[in-house]
Amino acid sequence: MEPIEEPLLCKIIRRAVDLVYPNMELEGLSNLPEEPCIVVGNHAQIHGPIITEERLPFPHYTWCAWQMMDKNEVSDYAFEDFWSDKPKNTQWFFRLASRLIKYPAVYIMTHARTIPVYHDSRCLTTFRRSLEKLQGGFHLVIFPECRREYNNILYDFQDRFIDLARMYYNKTGKRLSFVPMYLAPKLKKIVFGQGIVFDPEAPKDAERRRIKQALMDSITSMACAQPLHTVIPYRNISSKQYP
């Protein structure tokens, strides 16, 4: 497995994050296979990517929107994705914040263990690099929620990332597992469920639907099995609206 090298500034930032975010209880780690897999979780706003980057005890890379690595795109993307749901009278502040994070965000995201995610003709770059990391022994972490409402735990999942399993099977002959992960920042806990194994014999569309639904059902069940707690949703809505 290739070593992960980081500049000194990234190590300093990582240490600062360690001080802000508490240690997390990890439940169900035994559900992760020894072979590389795709870990799929709820986004929990910005908390999901930060917590998993710092607290997952296994080598991994995380899918990240390519705009977060482009100085010309990051401010507009950050405002729209992180803060556009904030009250109108506070949006001026968050618009300013989206400008201020421009260079730090690009620096951090391009030096972190991330894979840029494209939704145009460049998507092959995303899949190609993902396959390289899987074959190199790394797990992938993906947060596939979109802005369509689903239930009081999750927003609906995008599903094209599931095609990675077919590409991986064609290249290696191995069946990739998708491991559901529930992040509960308010409980200081990360829960891993039973993996869903890709079936190469199933039609592509049917397999996408099966795995997507199984992941969403598992994460919802894991959340409901926890002690009563506040769920941090995907959209950055007011905390008064949290489930």
C-alpha positions in Angstrom: 0.0 0.0 0.0 1.4 3.4 -1.0 2.2 5.8 1.9 0.2 8.9 2.4 2.4 12.0 2.6 1.1 15.3 4.0 2.7 18.8 4.1 3.4 20.2 7.5 0.6 22.7 7.3 -1.9 19.9 6.7 -0.6 18.1 9.8 -1.1 21.3 11.8 -4.7 21.7 10.5 -5.4 18.0 11.3 -4.2 18.6 14.8 -6.4 21.6 15.2 -9.4 19.5 14.0 -8.5 16.9 16.6 -9.0 19.5 19.3 -12.4 20.6 18.0 -13.9 17.2 17.3 -14.1 14.7 20.1 -13.1 11.1 19.9 -15.9 9.0 18.5 -17.1 5.6 19.7 -16.8 3.1 16.8 -19.4 0.4 16.7 -19.5 -2.5 14.3 -16.0 -2.2 13.0 -16.0 -6.0 12.6 -18.5 -5.6 9.7 -15.7 -4.1 7.5 -14.1 -6.8 5.3 -10.4 -7.3 5.1 -10.6 -6.6 1.4 -11.1 -3.0 0.2 -14.7 -1.9 0.3 -16.9 1.2 -0.2 -18.1 2.8 3.1 -21.4 4.7 2.5 -22.6 7.2 5.1 -25.0 10.0 5.9 -23.4 13.4 5.3 -24.4 15.2 8.5 -23.6 18.5 6.9 -19.9 19.3 7.0 -19.4 17.0 10.0 -19.4 13.7 8.1 -16.4 14.3 5.9 -14.4 15.9 8.7 -15.2 13.3 11.3 -14.4 10.4 9.0 -11.2 12.0 7.8 -10.0 12.2 11.3 -11.6 9.3 13.1 -11.7 6.3 10.8 -9.0 3.9 11.9 -8.3 2.4 8.5 -6.6 3.7 5.3 -9.2 5.4 3.1 -9.9 8.0 0.5 -13.1 10.1 0.4 -15.0 11.3 -2.6 -15.2 15.1 -2.6 -17.0 17.5 -5.0 -14.4 18.8 -7.5 -15.6 22.4 -6.9 -14.0 22.3 -3.5 -10.6 22.0 -5.1 -11.1 24.8 -7.7 -10.4 28.3 -6.5 -12.8 29.7 -9.2 -15.7 27.5 -8.1 -15.3 26.9 -4.4 -17.0 30.0 -3.0 -20.2 29.8 -5.0 -20.3 26.0 -4.4 -19.7 26.3 -0.7 -22.4 28.9 -0.3 -25.0 27.0 -2.3 -24.2 23.6 -0.7 -23.5 24.6 2.8 -25.4 27.8 3.6 -28.1 28.6 1.0 -30.7 27.2 3.4 -29.8 29.6 6.2 -32.3 32.4 7.2 -32.3 35.3 4.6 -31.2 37.9 7.2 -28.0 36.0 7.9 -27.0 35.0 4.3 -24.8 38.1 3.9 -22.6 36.6 6.6 -22.4 33.2 5.0 -21.8 34.7 1.6 -18.8 36.5 3.1 -17.7 33.3 4.8 -17.8 31.4 1.5 -15.3 34.0 0.1 -13.0 33.8 3.1 -12.6 30.0 2.9 -11.7 30.1 -0.7 -7.9 29.5 -0.5 -7.8 27.5 2.8 -10.5 25.1 1.5 -8.7 24.5 -1.8 -5.4 23.9 -0.1 -6.9 21.5 2.5 -9.0 19.5 -0.1 -6.2 19.1 -2.6 -3.8 17.8 0.1 -6.3 15.6 2.0 -7.0 12.0 1.2 -9.7 13.0 -1.3 -10.8 12.0 -4.8 -12.5 14.8 -6.9 -16.0 13.8 -8.1 -17.1 15.0 -11.5 -20.5 14.7 -13.0 -19.6 15.5 -16.6 -17.3 13.8 -19.2 -14.5 13.9 -16.5 -16.4 11.4 -14.4 -14.1 8.7 -15.8 -11.3 10.4 -14.0 -13.2 9.9 -10.7 -13.8 6.2 -11.4 -10.3 5.6 -12.7 -8.7 7.1 -9.6 -11.1 5.3 -7.3 -10.3 1.9 -8.8 -6.6 2.7 -8.4 -7.1 3.4 -4.7 -9.2 0.2 -4.2 -6.6 -1.9 -5.9 -4.0 -0.2 -3.8 -5.7 -1.5 -0.6 -7.6 1.6 0.4 -11.3 1.8 1.4 -13.4 4.5 -0.2 -15.8 6.7 1.8 -18.7 8.1 -0.1 -21.6 10.4 1.1 -24.2 10.1 -1.7 -27.1 12.1 -0.3 -28.7 14.7 -2.6 -31.4 17.4 -1.8 -34.4 15.1 -2.3 -36.1 14.3 1.0 -36.4 10.7 1.9 -37.1 10.2 5.6 -36.3 11.8 9.0 -32.8 10.3 9.0 -31.6 10.6 5.4 -32.0 12.5 2.2 -32.3 10.4 -1.0 -29.1 8.7 -2.3 -27.5 9.2 -5.7 -26.7 5.8 -7.1 -24.1 6.0 -9.9 -21.2 5.3 -7.5 -22.5 1.8 -7.3 -21.2 1.2 -10.8 -17.7 1.2 -9.3 -18.4 -2.4 -8.1 -19.0 -3.6 -11.7 -15.8 -1.9 -12.9 -13.9 -3.4 -10.0 -15.2 -6.9 -10.7 -14.4 -6.6 -14.4 -10.8 -5.6 -13.5 -10.1 -7.9 -10.5 -12.8 -10.7 -10.6 -13.6 -9.7 -6.9 -17.0 -8.8 -5.6 -16.9 -5.4 -3.8 -18.9 -4.8 -0.6 -20.7 -1.6 0.3 -20.7 -1.1 4.1 -23.4 1.2 5.5 -22.2 3.8 8.1 -24.3 6.0 10.4 -22.7 9.1 11.8 -24.2 10.4 15.0 -22.2 13.5 16.0 -24.5 14.3 18.9 -23.9 10.8 20.3 -20.2 10.9 19.4 -20.6 7.7 17.6 -20.0 6.0 14.3 -21.9 2.8 13.5 -21.1 0.3 10.8 -23.6 -2.2 9.4 -23.4 -5.4 7.5 -21.9 -5.1 4.1 -24.0 -5.5 0.9 -22.1 -7.6 -1.6 -22.3 -6.7 -5.3 -23.8 -9.3 -7.6 -22.1 -9.2 -11.0 -24.9 -11.4 -12.5 -27.6 -8.9 -11.8 -28.7 -6.3 -14.4 -27.0 -3.0 -13.9 -30.1 -0.9 -13.1 -31.6 -3.5 -10.8 -28.4 -3.8 -8.9 -28.1 -0.1 -8.5 -31.6 0.0 -7.0 -31.0 -3.0 -4.8 -27.8 -1.7 -3.3 -29.0 1.9 -2.9 -32.2 0.8 -1.1 -30.3 -1.7 1.1 -27.8 1.0 2.2 -30.6 3.5 3.0 -32.6 0.9 4.9 -29.6 -0.2 6.9 -28.5 3.3 7.8 -32.1 4.2 8.8 -32.3 1.1 11.0 -29.0 1.8 12.7 -30.0 5.3 13.5 -33.3 4.2 14.9 -31.6 1.6 17.1 -29.5 4.3 18.9 -30.6 6.1 22.0 -32.9 9.1 21.4 -30.7 11.8 19.8 -30.8 14.8 17.5 -30.1 13.8 13.8 -27.9 16.3 11.9 -29.4 16.3 8.4 -27.7 16.6 5.0 -29.0 20.1 4.4 -27.7 22.9 6.5 -31.0 24.0 7.8 -31.7 25.7 11.1 -31.0 23.5 14.1 -34.6 24.2 15.2 -35.7 22.0 12.3 -33.4 19.1 13.0 -35.2 15.7 13.4 
